[in-house]
Amino acid sequence: MSVVFSSHHRLQFLFVAMACLCVLLGGPSYAAGADSLTIAGQTYDEPGVSGTGWAWTDADHLQLNGYADEAIGAEGDLVVTLVGQNVVDEAQAEDADMCTRRP
C-alpha cells in the first residue's frame, strides 16, 4: 500500500516535524535579563533604580558613568555599558560571579 501526500499535506507534515524538533531541542533561547543586581553592597530586585555613577535601566542593562565603589553582581544576564572612567573595588568581592574590573 502506498500513500501519496499532496503538496499541502507535505508542508503540514514538515511544519509539525519542525515544531516537534524545536520542542525536543528546547526551543529558542532568549536572554531574560537579570533577576537581581547587587551593587555597592545593596541588592535590588527590580530595574529602574540608580545611584552615584550607575543606573539599572532595564532587566538586561546596567550603565556605569563615573562609578567608583564596591563589586557588582547580577543573577542572570546583564549588559554593562561603561561611560567615562569607572573603578570597581575588587577587595570587597566575596562571590566568584561578581564582576571586578579596574581600568
N, C-alpha and C positions, 0 to 999 in steps of 0.2 A: 504494500500500500504506500503510495507516495502522496505527500501533501504539498500543495502549491500555495504559496502565500502571495498576496497582491503586494504591490509596492507600498501601499498604505500600511498593511499589516507588518511588513518588514521594518518600517520606520517605528511603528509602535513597539515592536519587539526590541529594537535597538535602544529606544528610549528607556524601556523598563530595565534592560540589561545594564545600561549606564547608571541608572538610578540605584540599582542593587549594588553595583561596584562601588559607587560613592559611599553608600551606607557601610559596606564592608570595610572600606579603607578609612572610615572616619569622617568622610565629607570634607568640605573646605575648612581651612583653619584661619581664623581671624584673630588678631591681637585684640584683646578686650581692654587693654589698658591696666593701670594699677588699681588694686582694691584699696590700698592704703599707702601713705607716704610718711616716712619718718625723717624729719629734718631738724637739725639743731636741738636734738633731744626730745622733740614733741612729735606725736603721731597724729595724723589726720586721716579720717575715713572717707572723706568726700572731697573732690576737687572744688576749685573756686575759692581757695584760700591763698594768702600770701604773707610775706614777712619782709624783713630788711634784706634786699638783694635777691629775692626769689618769688616766684608765682607759680602755683599749680593750677593751670588754667582749665584743663580738662583731664579725663582719666588717663590719657596717654601722653601728656605733655607737661614738662616742668621747664621753666625758664629761669636761668641764673643770670643776674645782671649786677655784678659787683658783690656777689655773695662771699662772705668771709666768716665761716663758722664751722660747726661740727659736721660729722659724717652725715651722708644722705643714703636712705634705703627705701625700697619700694617692694610691695607684694604685688607682683605682676610685671607687665611690660611698661616701660616708661622711656620716652624720648626726651633727652635733656638738651636744651638749646643754651649755648653759652654766649653771653654778650659781655664785652669788656673783660676785665680781669676778675677772676674768681679764685678763692682759696678755700679748700676743704681741709680741716684739721683731722688728719688720719689717726692721731693719738687717741681719739675718742671712739674709734670704730671697734665694736665688740663682735660684730657679726660678719662672717665671710661674704655675705651677699651685699654688704654696704659698698657704695661707690666711694673710693678715696683717691682723689687725683689732685696733684698740685701742678700748676702751670710751669 
